[in-house]
């Protein structure tokens, strides 16, 4: 499997407010460019929209604050990967909902840390949503 090499480094910091400020400012910049829902144009999906607002809802469902910070650190890298990566993701049907496909894209940060970006595709509406970004454990994580 090919892995996208991002030029952006993950956000530094260990405090929630410090990392949240950096990640949310990038989200706000993206959101200002659209009238309705914030989205990115994906290179892999032929410049189709990938809506990114669902990521924040999913993130704040997590109860563990450290996990939130850990995921937010990779938000900038995820934005770059979605915009620029042509590498084929690992895709599978959502086991909980047959009308959805889950795509996992893998990339490395500027510091060569492996991370994963998960995008949900709604088959009926043909819409794509950024669900999650997280550090990958390595080759064993790619098989899941």
Backbone as a ProteinNet text record, in pm:
[ID]
protein_1_A
[PRIMARY]
XXXXXXXXXXXXXXXXXXXXXXXXXXXXXXXXXXXXXXXXXXXXXXXXXXXXXXXXXXXXXXXXXXXXXXXXXXXXXXXXXXXXXXXXXXXXXXXXXXXXXXXXXXXXXXXXXXXXXXXXXXXXXXXXXXXXXXXXXXXXXXXX
[TERTIARY]
83.5	0	88	49.6	125.2	77.7	174.3	147.6	183	93	114.9	209.8	308.4	405.4	362.4	314.9	270	389.9	385.2	491.3	469.6	345	309.3	346.4	396.3	423.2	297	283.7	166.2	177.2	63.1	62.3	132.8	211.7	283.4	197	232.6	161.4	99.9	77.3	15.1	-115	-137.2	-255.8	-369.1	-490	-604.4	-625.5	-626.9	-657.2	-551.4	-428	-317.6	-333.7	-360.8	-375	-508.1	-614	-746.2	-743.7	-672.6	-664.7	-604.4	-497.9	-431.3	-520.6	-575.8	-658.3	-787.3	-850.5	-978	-960.1	-845.1	-821.5	-810.5	-747.9	-741.9	-882.3	-960.7	-1099.1	-1179.1	-1160.6	-1232.4	-1196.4	-1069	-1026	-1095.8	-1104.5	-1169.8	-1319.5	-1378.9	-1522.4	-1561.3	-1474.8	-1503.3	-1516.3	-1456.5	-1457.3	-1589.1	-1673.2	-1801	-1916.5	-2030	-2146.2	-2218.7	-2212.6	-2289	-2196.7	-2168.7	-2088.1	-1942.6	-1853.5	-1710.1	-1673.2	-1593.3	-1553.4	-1415.4	-1357.4	-1231.5	-1256.8	-1184	-1190.4	-1083.6	-1123.7	-1033.4	-973	-842.3	-773.9	-811.9	-818.8	-848.8	-990.1	-1085.8	-1225.3	-1260.3	-1166.6	-1188.8	-1243.1	-1181.9	-1216.2	-1359	-1415.6	-1545.8	-1528.1	-1636.4	-1632.1	-1623.1	-1540.7	-1536.3	-1571.1	-1686.4	-1731.3	-1654.5	-1608.1	-1519.8	-1582.9	-1706	-1767.6	-1800	-1824.1	-1855.2	-1737.3	-1615.9	-1496	-1505	-1549.9	-1555.1	-1664.1	-1776.2	-1881.1	-1830	-1764	-1709.4	-1602.6	-1520.1	-1410.6	-1462.9	-1568	-1617.9	-1710.6	-1733.9	-1802.6	-1706.1	-1576.8	-1475	-1471	-1467.9	-1465	-1324.2	-1225.2	-1087.7	-1027.6	-990	-935	-800.3	-720.2	-589.8	-607.3	-708.8	-737	-780	-858.9	-899.3	-777.6	-689	-568	-482.7	-467	-386.1	-439.7	-570.4	-631.4	-624.3	-645.7	-642.7	-504.7	-400.7	-264.7	-242.3	-315.7	-297.9	-395	-476.2	-578.2	-517.3	-412	-347.3	-292.1	-232.1	-179.3	-293.2	-404.9	-521.2	-577.2	-582.5	-631.9	-544.3	-413	-321.4	-338.7	-351.4	-368.3	-495.3	-606	-732.2	-721.2	-659.7	-648.4	-557.2	-449.2	-342.9	-318.3	-366.1	-331	-413	-341	-405.4	-394.6	-328.9	-309.2	-441.1	-458.5	-582.1	-591.9	-708.2	-726.3	-766.4	-765.3	-825.3	-973.3	-1057.6	-1200.7	-1276.2	-1377.7	-1465	-1602.5	-1701.7	-1838.3	-1847.8	-1921.8	-1941.5	-2018.9	-1961.5	-2030.9	-2160.4	-2172.9	-2292.4	-2401.7	-2362.7	-2457.7	-2416.7	-2495.4	-2457.4	-2464.3	-2524.2	-2534	-2411.3	-2308.3	-2188	-2061.9	-1964.1	-1830.9	-1732.1	-1642	-1537.5	-1405.5	-1342.6	-1214.3	-1108.3	-996.3	-884	-764	-723.4	-603.6	-490.6	-371.5	-256.5	-157.2	-93	6.2	110.4	215.2	316.8	327.4	355.8	370.6	508.3	536.6	669.2	778	740.9	837.1	838.9	777.2	769	691.3	587.9	498.6	378.1	342.7	232.5	98.1	3.4	-130.2	-233.2	-357.1	-467	-580.1	-638.8	-753.8	-869.2	-980.4	-1095.3	-1207	-1254.6	-1361.2	-1478.3	-1597.1	-1720	-1787.9	-1829.1	-1901.1	-2042.3	-2138	-2278.7	-2310.3	-2344.5	-2369.5	-2490.3	-2595.4	-2719.9	-2704.6	-2647.9	-2634.3	-2502.6	-2411.6	-2278.3	-2204.8	-2217.7	-2147.5	-2037.5	-1931.7	-1818.1	-1794.7	-1758.6	-1740.6	-1611.2	-1532.5	-1416	-1468.5	-1436.1	-1483.3	-1373.9	-1254.9	-1153.8	-1013	-923.8	-780.6	-712.7	-619.1	-551.6	-415.8	-323.3	-193.2	-209.4	-143	-150.3	-38.3	-66.6	30.3	143.5	125.1	225.1	158.7	236.1	180.2	67	68.3	-38.5	-171.9	-168.8	-290.5	-352.8	-272.3	-321.4	-406	-389.7	-462.4	-602.7	-631.9	-762.5	-871.5
-117.9	0	124.1	221.9	345.6	442.1	516.1	609	749.9	845.5	983.4	1052	1122.9	1195.3	1341.6	1382.9	1521.1	1610.1	1732.7	1829.2	1897.8	1899.5	1965.9	1877.1	1941.4	1868.9	1870	1768.4	1766.6	1881.8	1924.7	2036.9	1998.9	2092.6	2067	2109.5	2062.2	2097	1976	1987.9	1878.1	1923.4	2053	2107.8	2115	2081.3	2079.5	2215	2322	2454.7	2498.9	2461.5	2497.5	2430	2301.2	2225.9	2260.1	2274.5	2307	2440.6	2536.8	2669.7	2660.4	2583.5	2568.1	2493.6	2381.6	2298.4	2369.9	2435	2499.7	2624.8	2689.9	2806.3	2762.5	2647.2	2594	2558.9	2495.1	2461.2	2587.8	2691.4	2817.2	2881.2	2874	2927.3	2853.4	2723.1	2641.5	2672.3	2686.8	2711.6	2846.4	2946.6	3079.8	3078.9	2980.3	2973.7	2921.4	2863	2809.4	2877.4	2882.7	2947.3	2856.3	2727.1	2634.3	2547.7	2426.8	2332.5	2337.9	2325.7	2326.5	2198.1	2212.6	2096	2117.4	2007.5	2007.2	1934.8	1969.9	1897.3	1789.1	1666	1552	1515.8	1501.8	1462	1319.5	1229.2	1088.9	1072.3	1145.8	1132.6	1229	1256.3	1343.2	1480.4	1541.1	1676.4	1687.3	1575.2	1579.6	1636.5	1685.1	1744.5	1637	1664.7	1584.6	1681.3	1661.2	1750.1	1719.8	1825.1	1803.7	1839	1888.4	1926.9	1807.1	1692.3	1572.8	1528.9	1561.8	1529.5	1589.4	1714.4	1782.1	1722.4	1682.9	1617.9	1484.1	1408.2	1277.7	1294.7	1398	1422.1	1450.3	1530.7	1567.9	1464.3	1353.7	1240.1	1157.6	1174.3	1102.7	1157	1068	1111.6	1141.6	1075.8	1092.1	1218.7	1315.4	1441.7	1421	1331.6	1304.5	1250.8	1167.7	1113.2	1224	1318.2	1431.6	1510.8	1539.7	1616.6	1538.3	1409	1322.7	1324.7	1323.2	1323.8	1461.6	1565.6	1701.5	1740.2	1684	1716.1	1683	1587.7	1542.1	1608.6	1705.1	1764.5	1834.5	1910.6	1979.7	1882.1	1774.2	1670.5	1603.4	1582.2	1518.8	1606.6	1736.3	1829.4	1821.9	1821.1	1811.3	1678.3	1569.2	1437.3	1432.9	1482.5	1479.1	1560.1	1675.9	1763.4	1707.1	1639.6	1608.5	1461.2	1369.7	1228.5	1160.9	1094.1	1012.9	864	830.5	690.3	625.6	501.4	428.4	391.9	415.7	382.3	236.6	193.2	64.4	93.6	28.3	55.7	-70.6	-54.4	-167.4	-113.7	-199.2	-161.5	-149.7	-50.4	-31.4	-150.7	-222.7	-340.2	-305	-179.5	-137.8	-80.7	-39.5	23.8	-10	-90.5	-138.1	-29.2	85.7	193.9	286.2	247.2	330	250.4	321.3	264.5	345.7	276.9	343.7	335.4	449.4	456.5	498.7	426	463.3	498.8	624	672.6	677.9	642.4	646.3	749.6	815.2	915.4	926	1000.6	1029	1179.9	1224.4	1366.8	1413	1539.4	1593.4	1528.6	1473.2	1403.8	1253.2	1207.1	1064.7	979.8	1036.9	960.3	915.9	789.9	734.1	773.5	815.6	847.6	797.6	792.2	740.1	842.1	858	945.1	856.6	863.2	779.7	866.6	827.8	900.1	805.1	853.8	775.3	822.8	727.2	760.4	705.2	791.5	752.2	709.1	581.5	528.8	594.5	617.4	670.4	814.8	898.2	1040.1	1071.5	975.4	992.4	1109.8	1120.1	1223.4	1159.5	1237.6	1189	1280	1217.4	1290.4	1246.3	1343.2	1312.5	1274.8	1153.3	1108.2	1121.2	1072.3	1060.2	1070.6	1115.6	1119.6	1066.7	976.4	921.7	866.8	858.5	799.5	650.3	599.9	457.1	384.3	260.5	182.1	126.8	128.7	71.8	-21	-108.8	-198.3	-285.4	-321.8	-406.1	-331	-198.1	-118.2	-112.1	-124.1	-115.5	-235.7	-346.1	-467.9	-469.2	-381	-379.7	-333.5
0	0	0	-83.7	-91.3	16.9	71.2	179.7	133.2	154.4	113.7	211.5	159.1	241.3	249.9	366.1	386.9	417.5	372.2	400.7	534.8	579.6	704.3	822.9	928.5	1051.7	1136.4	1222.8	1309.9	1408.4	1460.7	1553.9	1682.8	1734.6	1858.8	1976.6	2092.7	2214.7	2279.9	2409.4	2482.7	2548.3	2555.5	2616.8	2513.7	2555	2464.4	2397.9	2476.9	2421.7	2321.1	2345.1	2254.5	2117.5	2117	1992.5	1925.2	2004.1	1950.8	1877.6	1931.7	1869.3	1729.4	1714.6	1584.3	1485.6	1529.5	1440.8	1403	1499.9	1470.8	1385.6	1395.1	1309.1	1162.9	1137.1	1000.7	952.1	1037.6	1003.5	972	1051.4	1030	896.3	858.3	728.5	614.9	627	524.2	521.3	638.8	649.4	588.5	598.8	544.5	392.6	328.5	182.1	125.4	208.7	160.3	232.6	167.4	227	325.3	301.5	385.2	470	425	502.9	458.9	554.3	523.9	450	344.1	265.6	204.5	160.1	84.8	-46.2	-148.4	-275.1	-270.8	-293.3	-283.6	-418.4	-422.8	-545.4	-584.2	-487.4	-516.8	-571.7	-518.4	-560.6	-674	-762.4	-879	-841.2	-742.9	-695.8	-640.5	-594.8	-528.5	-388.2	-331.1	-198.1	-90.3	9.7	131.2	244	306.2	412.5	540.5	607.8	723.1	857	859.1	985.9	1074.8	1016.7	1094.8	1182.8	1139	1217.3	1357.5	1365.8	1495.5	1584.4	1526.1	1605.3	1659.2	1573.5	1613.1	1720.8	1705	1799.1	1939.7	1948.1	2080.4	2141.4	2070.8	2131.2	2215.9	2189.2	2266	2408.2	2505	2644.2	2692.5	2633.9	2676.4	2612.7	2694.9	2645.1	2576.2	2626	2563.4	2422.1	2403	2270.4	2174.9	2223.2	2140.7	2092.9	2185.8	2152.8	2053.8	2077.6	1990.8	1848.3	1830.5	1698	1631.6	1711	1655.6	1603.4	1660.7	1617.9	1470	1418	1279.7	1181.7	1227.8	1141.7	1019.7	1038.3	925.6	822.8	869.4	780.3	704	772.3	708.7	597.8	620.9	519	394.7	414.6	300.8	227.7	301.8	240.1	155.7	208.2	134.1	6.3	14.4	-102.5	-210.7	-171.9	-267	-298.1	-217.1	-235.6	-345.8	-435.2	-538.9	-506.4	-394.4	-358.7	-318.1	-360.6	-333.7	-185.1	-125.3	16.2	34.9	159.9	195.2	216.8	139.8	148	183.9	266.9	300.9	337.4	322.7	357.8	509.2	554.4	697.4	753.3	850.4	904.5	977.5	1024.1	1097	1006.2	885.1	793.7	650.9	583.2	449.7	343	373.6	275.3	278.4	355.2	367.5	335.9	282.1	258.7	341.4	408.4	485	408.4	387.8	318.6	419.6	422.1	508.6	422.2	432.7	364	465.8	422.3	511.5	462.3	557.8	523.3	632.5	603	704	718.4	838.3	866.1	820.2	841.1	810.9	894.7	1009.5	1097	1073.4	964.6	928.3	1028	1086.1	1172.5	1089.4	1099.2	1021.4	1083.6	999.1	1047	946.5	991.7	910.7	907	789.6	770.3	725.6	798.3	764.5	708.2	589.1	520.8	500.3	533.9	516.9	389.4	304.9	182.1	190.9	171.6	167.8	24.1	4.6	-130.1	-196	-120.5	-177.5	-224.2	-140.8	-173.6	-243.5	-244.4	-301.9	-236.6	-105	-28.5	53.8	77.2	154.2	274.6	387	512	579.6	625.9	708	845.1	887.9	1019	1122.7	1088.5	1191.6	1135.7	1220	1191.7	1317.1	1300.9	1418.1	1378.7	1476.1	1444.8	1421	1318.1	1286.8	1359.9	1393.9	1471.2	1385.6	1256.1	1165.9	1065.4	1003.4	903	954.5	1081.6	1136	1135.6	1152.1	1152.7	1013.7	910.8	772.3	734.4	804.1	771.1	830.2	924.7	992.5	901.7
[MASK]
++++++++++++++++++++++++++++++++++++++++++++++++++++++++++++++++++++++++++++++++++++++++++++++++++++++++++++++++++++++++++++++++++++++++++++++++

